[in-house]
Amino acid sequence: MELRSQNFQAFGPAHPNAPCAQCGHTLFGPDWSERLDDCRIRHLWCCTACDYQFETLVCYPVAKAQPD
C-alpha cells in the first residue's frame, strides 16, 4: 500500500527554513522555538555565516469550532 497526499504542496515544507535577514544565507532550522499560544510560534535564528540573530513569528488562523 502506498500513501501519498494529493495536496502535498498545500502543507508547505516539513521543516522551517529562512534566509538570514542580514546576509541572505539559507538557514535550515531555527536554534530555538517557542509556542506562544494556539495560533503563534516564535523562532530564534542564528546565522552560521555572519553570526546575526533574529526572530520570526508564525501565525496560524484560529480554528473554528465544529458543531457536534
For each residue, the residues with C-beta under 8 A, 3 or more apart:
1:
2:
3:
4: 8
5: 8 11
6:
7: 10 11
8: 4 5 11
9: 12
10: 7
11: 5 7 8
12: 9
13: 16 17
14:
15: 28 29
16: 13 29 30 43 58
17: 13 26 27 28 29
18: 26 27 30 43 45 56
19: 24 25 26 27
20: 23 24 25 26 27 45 47 49 50 52 54
21: 45 52 54
22: 47 50 52 54
23: 20 47 49 50 52
24: 19 20
25: 19 20 47 48 49 50
26: 17 18 19 20
27: 17 18 19 20 30 45 46 47 48
28: 15 17
29: 15 16 17
30: 16 18 27 33 43 44 45 56
31: 44 45 46
32: 43 44
33: 30 41 42 43 44
34: 41 42 44
35: 40 41
36: 40 41 42
37: 40
38: 60 62 63
39: 59 60 61 62
40: 35 36 37 57 58 59 60
41: 33 34 35 36 57 58 60
42: 33 34 36 55 56 57 58
43: 16 18 30 32 33 55 56 57 58
44: 30 31 32 33 34 53 54 55
45: 18 20 21 27 30 31 53 54 55 56
46: 27 31 51 52 53
47: 20 22 23 25 27 50 51 52 53
48: 25 27 51
49: 20 23 25
50: 20 22 23 25 47
51: 46 47 48
52: 20 21 22 23 46 47
53: 44 45 46 47
54: 20 21 22 44 45
55: 42 43 44 45
56: 18 30 42 43 45
57: 40 41 42 43
58: 16 40 41 42 43
59: 39 40
60: 38 39 40 41
61: 39
62: 38 39
63: 38
64:
65:
66:
67:
68:
